[in-house]
Amino acid sequence: MRFVHSLAVALLAALPLLASAQQLTVSAAASLTDAFNEIGAKFAAVHPGVTVRFNFAASGVLLQQIRQGAPVDVFASADQETVARGIDAQLLDAGTKQDFAANSVVLIIPAEGAPLVKTLADLSNPAVKRIALGKAATVPVGRYTRQALESAGQWGALQPKFVQAESVRQVLDYVARGEAEAGFVYRTDAMLAPGKVRIALTVEGHEPVTYPVITVSASREQSLARDFIAYLSTPTAQNVLARYGFVKS
């Protein structure tokens, strides 16, 4: 009986902790993986009882998941267009939208043995057989890439060389493994593979790369979701983003 009594006391003591335990689910663009994992840990450290769970993928894929009913509280995209579609579909709460970071698109080549590429026109070189890029329909960096290549008059001519990727990280992997002679990624992604890839040039001729974050309309953790969005603007979070190569929007 003494054991049962002690167990009951322990359970009663734990009830406040159980009641306060919360989980925040954040769907974020693949390019945010490393920075957000660190930011999530710091956010949880100052919010006792909160667990932050991340789902990383291409922004368009994440919006599709939300549309299909995935239990998500916060959505961080690598572009404005995907968030605008979510707002139009009433999947995202426009009143909570905030831009928290910016990036740039670069053309990368394998660190060793790659054909010389100094301009987008050089991609027409027969030695460049495969060009990795994200799928324009679902991967923001793919859409930025298409805009840049169309601006340069290269999109149509280069299409036979394209290797379509499901995310910017897959583009990085293709080039790092030498499975493509060139690829389009964000500068922050290129920084993650020193010794495997190098930046050939910074790409222009596309919309600015800005990252919006917003709450999901169906979230059951609206207050906590807003807290996380606000946290992204704090010096602590901004310092983490800066270390990974992001700049202020």
C-alpha positions as CSV (number, residue, x, y, z in Angstrom):
1,M,0.0,0.0,0.0
2,R,2.9,2.3,0.8
3,F,4.2,1.8,-2.8
4,V,0.8,2.6,-4.3
5,H,0.5,5.7,-2.1
6,S,4.0,6.9,-3.2
7,L,3.2,6.2,-6.9
8,A,0.0,8.2,-6.6
9,V,1.9,11.1,-5.0
10,A,4.5,11.0,-7.8
11,L,1.8,11.0,-10.5
12,L,0.0,13.9,-8.9
13,A,3.3,15.9,-8.7
14,A,3.9,15.2,-12.4
15,L,0.5,16.4,-13.6
16,P,1.5,20.1,-13.9
17,L,4.4,19.1,-16.0
18,L,2.3,16.8,-18.2
19,A,-0.3,19.5,-18.6
20,S,2.3,22.1,-19.6
21,A,4.1,19.8,-22.2
22,Q,3.6,21.2,-25.7
23,Q,4.8,20.2,-29.1
24,L,5.4,22.7,-31.9
25,T,5.6,21.3,-35.4
26,V,7.4,23.4,-37.9
27,S,7.5,22.7,-41.6
28,A,10.5,24.5,-43.1
29,A,12.4,24.8,-46.4
30,A,15.2,22.3,-46.8
31,S,17.8,25.1,-47.0
32,L,16.9,26.0,-43.4
33,T,17.7,22.5,-42.0
34,D,20.9,23.1,-40.1
35,A,20.1,26.6,-38.9
36,F,16.6,25.7,-37.7
37,N,17.7,22.6,-35.9
38,E,20.0,24.8,-33.8
39,I,17.4,27.6,-33.4
40,G,14.8,25.0,-32.4
41,A,17.0,23.7,-29.6
42,K,17.6,27.3,-28.3
43,F,13.9,28.1,-28.5
44,A,13.0,25.0,-26.5
45,A,15.6,25.8,-23.9
46,V,13.9,29.1,-23.0
47,H,10.4,27.5,-23.2
48,P,10.3,24.7,-20.6
49,G,8.1,21.8,-21.5
50,V,8.1,22.7,-25.2
51,T,9.4,20.2,-27.9
52,V,10.0,21.5,-31.4
53,R,9.6,19.0,-34.2
54,F,10.8,19.9,-37.7
55,N,9.8,18.7,-41.1
56,F,12.2,19.7,-43.8
57,A,11.5,19.5,-47.6
58,A,10.9,21.7,-50.6
59,S,8.5,24.5,-49.8
60,G,6.0,23.4,-52.4
61,V,5.9,19.9,-51.1
62,L,5.4,21.2,-47.5
63,L,2.4,23.3,-48.6
64,Q,0.9,20.3,-50.3
65,Q,1.2,18.4,-47.0
66,I,-0.5,21.2,-45.2
67,R,-3.3,21.2,-47.8
68,Q,-3.7,17.5,-47.2
69,G,-4.2,18.0,-43.5
70,A,-0.7,17.5,-42.0
71,P,-0.7,18.7,-38.4
72,V,1.6,21.7,-38.8
73,D,1.8,24.8,-36.6
74,V,4.4,27.0,-38.4
75,F,5.5,27.1,-42.1
76,A,8.8,28.7,-43.2
77,S,9.2,28.9,-46.9
78,A,12.1,29.8,-49.2
79,D,9.9,32.0,-51.3
80,Q,7.0,34.4,-51.2
81,E,5.0,32.7,-53.9
82,T,4.3,29.5,-52.0
83,V,3.2,31.4,-48.9
84,A,0.9,33.5,-51.1
85,R,-0.8,30.4,-52.5
86,G,-1.3,29.1,-49.0
87,I,-2.9,32.4,-47.9
88,D,-5.2,32.4,-50.9
89,A,-6.3,28.9,-50.0
90,Q,-6.9,30.0,-46.4
91,L,-4.4,27.4,-45.2
92,L,-2.1,30.1,-43.7
93,D,-2.8,33.1,-41.4
94,A,-1.8,36.2,-43.4
95,G,-1.8,38.3,-40.2
96,T,1.2,36.4,-38.8
97,K,3.5,36.5,-41.8
98,Q,7.0,37.8,-41.2
99,D,10.1,37.8,-43.4
100,F,13.1,36.7,-41.3
101,A,16.0,36.0,-43.7
102,A,17.3,36.4,-47.2
103,N,19.7,34.3,-49.4
104,S,21.2,34.3,-52.9
105,V,21.4,31.7,-55.7
106,V,24.7,30.5,-56.8
107,L,26.0,28.1,-59.5
108,I,28.2,25.4,-58.1
109,I,30.5,22.9,-59.7
110,P,32.5,19.9,-58.2
111,A,35.6,21.1,-56.4
112,E,37.8,19.0,-58.6
113,G,37.8,18.0,-62.2
114,A,34.9,20.2,-63.3
115,P,34.7,22.0,-66.6
116,L,35.5,25.8,-66.3
117,V,32.3,27.7,-65.9
118,K,32.4,31.5,-65.4
119,T,29.1,32.6,-66.9
120,L,25.7,31.0,-67.5
121,A,26.6,30.8,-71.2
122,D,29.4,28.5,-70.4
123,L,26.9,25.8,-69.4
124,S,26.4,25.2,-73.1
125,N,29.9,23.7,-73.2
126,P,29.6,20.0,-74.3
127,A,31.8,19.1,-71.3
128,V,28.9,20.1,-69.0
129,K,26.7,17.1,-69.6
130,R,24.4,17.3,-66.6
131,I,23.0,20.4,-64.7
132,A,21.2,19.8,-61.5
133,L,18.3,22.1,-60.5
134,G,15.2,21.9,-58.3
135,K,11.8,21.2,-59.9
136,A,10.4,24.6,-60.7
137,A,6.8,23.5,-59.7
138,T,7.7,22.7,-56.1
139,V,11.2,23.8,-55.3
140,P,11.7,27.5,-55.0
141,V,15.4,27.4,-56.0
142,G,14.3,25.7,-59.2
143,R,11.9,28.6,-59.9
144,Y,14.6,31.1,-59.2
145,T,16.9,29.2,-61.5
146,R,14.3,29.1,-64.3
147,Q,13.9,32.9,-64.0
148,A,17.6,33.5,-64.2
149,L,18.1,31.2,-67.2
150,E,15.2,32.7,-69.0
151,S,16.6,36.2,-68.4
152,A,19.9,35.0,-69.8
153,G,18.2,33.4,-72.8
154,Q,19.6,29.9,-71.8
155,W,16.6,28.0,-70.5
156,G,15.4,26.3,-73.7
157,A,18.9,25.4,-75.0
158,L,20.0,23.9,-71.7
159,Q,16.9,21.8,-71.0
160,P,18.3,18.5,-72.4
161,K,21.0,18.7,-69.7
162,F,18.7,19.2,-66.7
163,V,18.6,16.7,-63.8
164,Q,15.5,17.5,-61.8
165,A,15.8,17.4,-58.0
166,E,13.3,17.2,-55.2
167,S,15.0,19.8,-53.1
168,V,17.9,22.1,-53.0
169,R,19.8,19.6,-50.8
170,Q,19.5,17.0,-53.5
171,V,21.0,19.4,-56.0
172,L,23.9,19.9,-53.7
173,D,24.3,16.1,-53.3
174,Y,24.3,15.6,-57.1
175,V,27.1,18.1,-57.6
176,A,29.1,17.0,-54.5
177,R,29.1,13.4,-55.7
178,G,30.1,14.4,-59.2
179,E,26.8,13.2,-60.7
180,A,26.3,16.6,-62.3
181,E,28.9,19.0,-63.6
182,A,27.0,22.0,-62.4
183,G,24.0,22.9,-60.2
184,F,22.0,25.8,-58.8
185,V,21.7,26.1,-55.0
186,Y,21.5,28.8,-52.3
187,R,24.8,30.2,-51.1
188,T,24.1,28.8,-47.7
189,D,23.9,25.3,-49.1
190,A,27.2,25.7,-51.0
191,M,28.8,26.7,-47.7
192,L,28.0,23.3,-46.2
193,A,30.1,21.3,-48.6
194,P,33.6,22.8,-48.6
195,G,36.1,20.7,-50.4
196,K,33.3,19.0,-52.4
197,V,31.8,21.9,-54.4
198,R,32.9,25.4,-55.2
199,I,30.9,28.5,-56.3
200,A,31.4,29.3,-59.9
201,L,29.3,32.5,-59.9
202,T,26.5,34.3,-58.1
203,V,23.3,34.1,-60.2
204,E,21.3,37.1,-61.1
205,G,18.1,37.8,-63.1
206,H,15.6,36.3,-60.6
207,E,13.3,37.5,-57.8
208,P,14.9,38.3,-54.5
209,V,15.3,35.2,-52.3
210,T,13.5,36.0,-49.1
211,Y,12.2,33.7,-46.4
212,P,8.7,34.3,-44.9
213,V,7.4,32.4,-41.9
214,I,3.7,32.1,-41.0
215,T,1.3,30.2,-38.8
216,V,-0.9,27.5,-40.2
217,S,-4.6,28.3,-39.8
218,A,-5.5,24.9,-38.5
219,S,-2.7,24.9,-35.8
220,R,-3.8,24.1,-32.2
221,E,-0.8,25.9,-30.9
222,Q,-1.4,29.4,-32.2
223,S,0.1,31.2,-29.3
224,L,3.3,29.1,-29.3
225,A,3.5,29.3,-33.0
226,R,3.5,33.1,-32.8
227,D,6.2,32.9,-30.1
228,F,8.4,30.9,-32.4
229,I,7.9,33.4,-35.3
230,A,8.8,36.3,-33.0
231,Y,11.9,34.4,-31.7
232,L,13.3,34.2,-35.3
233,S,13.8,38.0,-35.1
234,T,15.7,37.9,-31.8
235,P,19.5,38.5,-31.9
236,T,20.0,34.9,-30.8
237,A,18.2,33.4,-33.8
238,Q,19.6,36.0,-36.2
239,N,23.1,35.2,-35.1
240,V,22.5,31.5,-35.8
241,L,21.1,32.4,-39.3
242,A,24.1,34.6,-40.0
243,R,26.6,31.9,-39.1
244,Y,25.0,29.7,-41.7
245,G,25.2,32.4,-44.3
246,F,21.7,33.9,-44.3
247,V,21.3,37.7,-44.3
248,K,18.6,39.9,-42.9
249,S,15.6,40.3,-45.2
